[in-house]
Amino acid sequence: MIDKNEYDGLLNLWKSANETKDYQKIIGTKKKLHLNSEEIVSILKEYDIIQDGMFVFEVGCGMGRNLAYIFNENNTINISGNDLDRIECFKNMPEEIKDEIDFLEIDSLSLFEGEARHVDLLIASDHFVHLPPSIIGYILDKIITLWKPSFILLREPTKLRNHSCKKFKHDYTILNEAYDCLYKSESWNKDANVCLFRRR
């Protein structure tokens, strides 16, 4: 069951970070996060996922770093994503995707209040770590039942460091087992907690 008060508190925390701490700029310059983006592209290339004209959506895309890396591999793809503050995200967004991205200024829990989207590849990277397990379970259920993506790529940290903002550690092995009837794991790296699901 979703604790709406807890979720609203987290939303306010991250909205405040975006507005006052130049959060998007700070994370946009971190070398490790760019290495994460390179890893995502490497996995997608290894399994030949990136195809002409496909629709890619990233939950909590921020300034679109991951989407830019993927778009630079194939500029025919359609890229979309959501985050809390359009102005702050676009301040630091790579120029090559500013005119290409379908950006939704909305929290991840509210993504499913409108019409279902056509999504070939759904990405969540360093996003669910900010949300409690009940929330990500609900979001993934909605994504799978309403959007029906052909592929889901999750990349979330396995070890949490001390941080001023609350973070949650998730056991994605459970998710892997829960959705095994619909998706099979193509790639699974438990050390980095990267998993690519392909719809059966």
NORPE-V557412 format. One record per pair of residues at least 24 apart in sequence whose C-alpha atoms are under 7 Angstrom apart, sorted by the first residue. I is the first residue (numbers start at 1). J is the second residue. Records with the same first field share a line. If there is no record, write none. Layout:
BEGIN
I->J ; J
END
This chain:
BEGIN
1->134
2->134 ; 135
15->84
18->85 ; 88
24->62 ; 63 ; 88 ; 89 ; 92
25->92
37->66 ; 69
41->69 ; 70
52->76 ; 77
53->77 ; 78
54->78 ; 120
55->79 ; 119 ; 120 ; 121
56->80 ; 119 ; 120 ; 121 ; 122
57->81 ; 119 ; 121 ; 122 ; 123
58->82 ; 122 ; 123 ; 124
59->108 ; 123 ; 124
60->108 ; 127
62->89
63->89 ; 90 ; 92 ; 93
64->93
68->94 ; 97
82->106
83->107
109->139
116->146 ; 147
117->147
118->147
119->147 ; 149
120->149 ; 150 ; 151
121->149 ; 150 ; 151 ; 152
122->149 ; 151 ; 152 ; 153
123->152 ; 153 ; 154
124->153 ; 154 ; 155
125->154 ; 155 ; 156
126->155 ; 156 ; 157
129->156 ; 167 ; 168 ; 169
130->166 ; 167 ; 168
131->168
132->168
133->170
150->198 ; 199
151->196 ; 197 ; 198 ; 199
152->196 ; 197 ; 198
153->195 ; 196 ; 197
154->194 ; 195 ; 196
155->193 ; 194 ; 195
156->193 ; 194
157->192 ; 193
158->192 ; 193
END
